[in-house]
């Protein structure tokens, strides 16, 4: 619905002078913006008079809340200018995008407003976790820009990283003035992001809560979510999630005809790529998907500072085409762009997400072996069903198989070429089940979402299991390809057949390597419902043989 009932706020706030902490934040913001503009960003070409100015403004939102904003205005170019609004990421302020915003202004003539999201740093109010107030803030910033700058009301876009990307998408669903969006490292559905398969992503939740409390002023919703989470109750979080997930509003995005660009990293520890690919396939308008190595926001962080960056170059092309009408070729490209997670190849393009997968290998799982050093020949992944066997492992204590650490595994993988690894012979066979595939003599490219089917019978009422897929060399050293948590509830001493997708990935398996599946009961990233001194029995009944499907390019 077009936002029309909010009057254009005054340029400067009509409230009392802010307290010392917010005043200091504003001063620091202005100083750093000047440093960035003067020292880090390239100057405009001498032959042209095109440039940009950066100013700090206080924008009064729909309810009187003051929002600290950096306003980057192109100079030497006649208006009206296409408008880009950029909400800050969780725990950051309006400086986050000053580098990229400056480039967009002086190189392409955009009027840019980068503002600190409600409740953080130099903005007033309380943190609402992308609630209705936050979306109304974004619309109020648009109102302000139209009233106080030479912005074009017919050419409005939004962009953001993480929290800013989520707010951008949600605002586009509710404000049809937003014609194009670029959301990087954002979420489309909070439930599978932070509560995948009924398993709490503990590290992500703890990092987000800590950062929110440290840099912001939590609102009532956040306080209640944290209070109940500490008591083991995720109900309030699940209740607030649908309204804050654009996956529930995709029909509005489609009705508005919004051009949507999504960019995420394969190893995003907060918002994994599975919820992004699912949402992407539901979009009916112009769309683009880019998936690249890295962890949360690592792929586009340098670009936000104004440095050369493939993701931000695509963002610029996206807006140039959909807001400025430039025929720059982006509409002629296949819209899905993927780069292997282990960095062994460049971008490949595809007509849609399912086209990333060209073929599949289906392996049936034989009875695992308890022999730690016979991993190449026992506990095999076979081409034909193997049924009638059973195997149990102890629960409550993890193994050397893990999914990595939030903001560590992907960042290390991208920058230091150190993926989350495992030495397969060291995985405790009494606390896990392990299977290995035949070697791939010519190598292979895993491309898509692997799918695992297992029949499990826990002795505990609630039981978590963690499924890992590894790329294993001849010495048993492995790199994590993908994983998935899964929590069974109310199924003590009852066999339950579980089919779950691991996170999607593109990964190049080198020649001579094998794939390995590991299942255990604890992972440091997640809250595990695995009590000590219990067991899980894995079986392979004839009507549901245990198996894994590997998607291949």
N, C-alpha and C positions, 0 to 999 in steps of 0.2 A: 504494500500500500504506500503510495507516495506520501512523504512527510510534508504536510503543508500547514499544520495548525500551530507550529511553534514560531513565534516572532523572531526575526533576526536579532541575536543578542548584540549588545554594544561591544565595541572593540576592546575596551578595558572593563574589567569586572566591576560590578556594583556592590561589592561586599567589603567587609572590613579587611584591613591590611593583614596579609597572611602572617603566621607565626614564624619564628626564626628558622626552624628546620626547612620549611618550604621556601623561605626567602633565600637561604643559602643554596638550596637545590637549584633555584632559578638563576642565581648568580653564576654558579658553576656551569649550568647548562649554557648560558650565554657565552662565557669565556671559552668553553670547549668548542662550541659551534664556530666561534671566530677562528680558533686555532685550526680546526678542520678545514674551514673554507680557505684560509690563507696558506696553510702549509701542506696539507695532505692532498688537496684536490687540484687537478690540472687547471691551468688558466685557460680562458676562452681564446680562440685563435685571434692573432693580432689583426688579421685582415677583416674581421667582422666585429661589430659592436655588441654582439650577443653576449650576455653574461647573466648573473643572478645575484640577488641580494637575499640575505638571511636576517630575519628579525624574530624576536621573541614576543609572543602575544599571549594574553590571557583570554580565553574564549569562555563565555558564560553559557553553560549548557541549558537543557530544557527545564531543569529544576533549580537553576541558580548555582549549580556546582561549577567551580572554576577549573578549567582544564589548561595546563601549561602546553604551549604549542610552539614549534618552530615553523615559521612561514617562509618558504623559499619561493621567490618571485622572479621570473625571467625578465631580463631587461634587453632593450634593443629589438624586441619582437612585438609587433602589434597584436593586441588582444582581439577578441577574448581568447583566453588560454584554456586548453583542456585541464581539468582539475583532477589531482590525485590526492586522496586522503589516506594517511597511514597511521593506524593505531599502534602504540608501542606493544612490545612483547611483555610477557609476564615478568615482573620484577625489574623492568628497564624503563627508560624515559624517552622523551622525544628526540634525544641525540642518536638513537639507534640507527635511524635511516638518513641522517643528515648528509653523509657522503653520497649515497645513491640518489637522494632527493636533489642534491645540488647538481649532479650530473644530468638528471632528467630535466631539470629546469634550464640549465644553460646550454645543453646539447640539443634538447628537443622542444623547449618552449613550454614545459608543463608548469602550471601553478600547483605547488605542493604544500600540503599542510601535514606535518608530522607531529602528533600530539601524544602526551603521556596519558595512558589509560586511567580511568577513574580509580581513585584510591591509592595510586602509587606516586611516590616521589613528589613532584611539584604540582600535581593535580589534586583537587579536593575530593570530598566524598569518601566512600568506602569501597573496597574490592567486592565486586558482585559476581565474579566468575562468569563473565560474558552474558550477564543477565539482561533483562529488558532495558535497564538503565544504561548499560554500556552501548547497546544498539541505538538507543535514543541519543546518546552522546555523539555517536558517529554521524547521525542525521543532523544534529545541531551544528556540528563542525562544518558539514556541507552548507547548511543555511548561512553560517557566519562567512564562509569563503565566498559565497555568491553575493552577499551583501557588502563585503569589505575588500574584495579583490576583483580583478578583471577575469574571473573564472566563467567558463561557458556552461550554462545549466544543462545543455544537451550533450555534454561530453565529460562525464564524471566516471572516475574509476577509483577503486580501493585496492591497497596492497598491504601485506603485513607478513611478519614472521611469527610462527607459534601462536601465542595469544592474539596478536594483531591479525594474523591470518584467519583465525577462527571468528573474531569479531567482524572482519571484513565480509566473510561469507554469510554470516548471520544477518548482517545489515543489508546485504544485497538481496536477501530473501524477503526483507520487509520494506525496503525503500527502492522503488522501481526507477529512481533517478540514476542508480548505480548501473552503468552499462557494461562494465568489465571489471573483473577481479583477478588478482594474482595472490594466491595463498601459498606460503612456503612453510614447510614443517608445521602445518596446522593439523587440526582434527576435524573430522566430519561427524564422528559418533564417539561420545565420551565413554560409553559403556565398554565396547570392545577395546578401547584404548587403555583404560585404567582398571578394568575388571574383566579381563579376557577369560572366557569359559569359566566364569564364577570364581576367578582367582585374582586376588588383589595384587596389583603391581606396586608392591610396597615401596621400592626405591623411588619410583616416579612420584608417588603420592607424598612421600616424606620430603623429597627435594622441593616439590611445588609448595607444600605447606610451609616449609622453612623459609623459602624465598619470599613467599607472600607475607609472612609475618615479619620478616626482616626489613623488607623494602616498602611494604604497604600497610594499610589500615583495614583489616578484614571486616567485611560486613556480616550481618546476621546469618546469611546463608552459609558463608564460609565458616563462621564460628560454630554453627550447628553441625555442619558436615564434619569438621575436625573433632568436635566434642564426641559425636557418636562414633566416628571412626576409631577413636582411642578406646572406646568401649566395645569394639568389635562389631558395631552395627553399621552396615553400609547402606541401609535403607534411605536416609536423607540424600546421600549422594546419588543413588539410583533415581530418586524422585525428581531431583533437580536436573538430571542429565538430558532428558528428551528436549526440553525447551532450549537448551544450550547446545544442541547437536543439529547441524544443518541437514543431516541425513533425514530428519523428520520434516524438513521443509523443502525438499528437493522439488516438489511440484510447483512451489512458488518461484524458485530459481528458473525452472523451465518455462513457466508462464511469463516471467519477465524477459525471457530471452537473453539473460546475462551471459556474457562470454567469460568462461571460467578457466583459468590456468592453475593447476595444482603441481607443486614440486615438493617432494619428500625424499628422505634418505632411507636406504634399505634397513639400516640398523637403528632407526629412530627409537630411542629408549622411552620416550613419552607417548608418541603417537605413531604406532607401527604402520607400515604401508598397507596392510590388508584392508583396513577401514577406508583408506583412500581409494584403492582400486575398486572396491565395491561401490562406493559413491560415484566414482567417475563413470562407471558403466550405466548409471541411472540418469546421467545428464543428457539432455536432448539438444541443447543449443551448441554454439561454438565452444570447443573445449580442447585442452592440451594437458598432457600428463608427462612429468619428468621425474624419473627415479634414478638415484645416483648413490655411489658409496658414501658412507659417513654416518654420523649420529645426528642427534637433534640439532638442527640449525647450523651444523658445521659446513654444509655444502654452500650456503649462501651468506655466511657471516662476513667474509671479506668483501663481498659485493655490496653489502649494506654500508660498509665504510667508504664506498666509492672506488674500490679497487676492481680491476678487470675480473669478471666472473661470468661463467657460462649461464648460470641460472638468471642472473640479473640482466644479462644481454637479451635473453628470451623474454623477460618481463618487459623490457623496453620495447622490443618488437611487437609484443602482444598488445600493449597499449597504443603503439604507433598505428597499428592496423585497425584496432577496434574503436579507438577514440579519435584518431586523426585521419583515418581512411587511407593510410599509406598502403600501396601495393608492394609490400616488402617480401612477399613469398611465404610468409608464415602460414597463411591460409591454404597454401598449396602443399605443404609438407604433411606427411603422416603425423597424426597428432600425438602418438605415444612414443616417447623417447626414453630408452633405458640404457644404463651403463653397468657392466658387470661389477658385482660387489667386491670382487677380489682384484679389481684394477687391471685385468689382463686384456682389455679391449676397449675400444671407443664406443660412442653412441651407436645404437641401432634404432631404427624407426619402424613403427607398426601402425596399421590402420585402426586397431582397437586393442584393448587389453587382452582379450582371449587370443589374439593373433600372436602374442609374444610366445605362446606355447605352440610348437609345431607337432610334437609327438610325445609319447609317454613311455616310460618303462614301468612295468608293474612287477614288483617282487613280493613273493609270499615268504612269510617269516617262519623259519624252522625253530625247533626248541633251542633256546639259548644255552650256551655252555658256561659252566662255572670256572673253566680253565682260563686264567688271566692271560697267558702267553700263547694261547692257541687261537688267537682272534681271527687269523686268516682262513682257518679251515672249519671252525666250529661256530654254531649259531649263525647259520648262513641265511642269506636272502636268495631265494630260489625262484626259478621261472614257473614252477608248478605248485599248486596248493599243498601245504603240509598241515595236516589236521590231527586232532586227537591227543596232542601233547599238552602238558601243563608245566608251569615253572613259576616259582614264587621267590620274591625278594623282600628283604626287611625294609621297614619304612622309618622315617623320622630323621635320618641323617643323610646328607647329600653325598655326592661323589665328586670326583674331579671334573665331571661334566657339568658345565654351567652355561648360562646364557650371557655371561659378561656382566659388566657394571654400567649403570646408566651414565651417559655422557663420557664413558671411557672406552668401551669396546669399539664403537664405531669411530670415535675420534682417533684412537690409536691406529685402527685399521687404515683410516684414510691418510693420516699424516705421517705415521711411522711404519706403515706396512706390517703391523703386528695384530693380526686378527685374533679374536677369542679362540683359544686353542685347547687341545686336550692331548695327552699321551694315552692312547687307547688301552694299552696293557695295564695302566694304573687305575682304570675305572673298576671300583670294587664290585665284583660279580655277585656278591651276596646282598648288595644293596641296589642292584640295577639289573636290567636285561639289556643285552648287547647283541646286535646283528651286523654282519658285514656283507657287502655285495661282491660279486666278481670284479676284478680289475677292469677298468676301461682302457683297452690297449691304445686307442687313438684319442682318448680324452672325451669329454662331453660338456655341453653347456646346459646346466639346470636353469630352466626359465619358466617361472610361474609359481604356483603354490603347491608344494608337496602335500599329499593327503595320506593319513595313517588310519588304519582300522585295527583295533585291538579289543579283545574281550578280557575284562578285568574283574576280579572278585576280591574286594578288600575285606579285611577282618574288622576294620574300623567303620563307624557310621559315616564319617566324612573322610575323604581321602584325596589328596592332590597327587598328580603325577606330572612329570615334565618330559617332553619328547624332544630329542635333539637329533638333527641330521648333520653329520660331519663329512668333510672331505679328508680322506686318510691316505698318507703316503706309504711307501714300502716299509717304513720303520715304525709305523703305528702312530705317527704324529698327525694330529688332525686339526683342521680349522672349521669353526662353526659355520655352517651354511644357512640353517634356519632352525627355528624351534617353536614350540607352543606349550603353554601350561594347560592343565585341565583338572578341574575339581569335581569329584563325584560326591553327591550328597544323599544321605539316607539309603545307602546301598550295602550295608554290612552283610557279608556272607551271601551275597546275591551276585551272580555273573551279569555284567553289564557290557554290552558291545558299544564301543565308543568309536566314532569316526570324526576326526578333526583335521582341519587344514592347518599346516604350519604357515608362518608368515611368507608371503611371496618374495621371490628373490631371482636375480639373474647371477649365476655363478659359473665360472669356467673351471671344470675339473681337469687337471693336467693328465696327460697320457700316463698310464700305469697306475693311477690312483684308484682308490675304491671309495664307495660311500658307506657310512656306518650309521645305524640308528641306535640311540641309547635312550632308555626309559628309566628314570629314577623318581624319588619322592620328595626332593627338596632342592631349592634353588635360591641363592642369596638375593635375587632380585624380587622374589615374590613372597607373599605370606603363604606358607604351606599349611594345609589342614591334615598333615601327616603325623599322627601320634607316634611316639617311640614304642618299641616292642610290639609292633603290629606287622602285618605282612600284606602283600598284594600278590594274588595268583594271576598269572597271565596264561590264557588258554587260546586255542585255535579250533573252535567247533567247525563241523563240516558245513553248516549253513552260514557261517560268517568267518572264513579263514582270516587269520591275522595277515596284514599286508601293508605295503606302502606303494603309492603311485608317485613316480618321479616325473615331473614335467620337463620336457627337453625342448630346446630351440629347434 
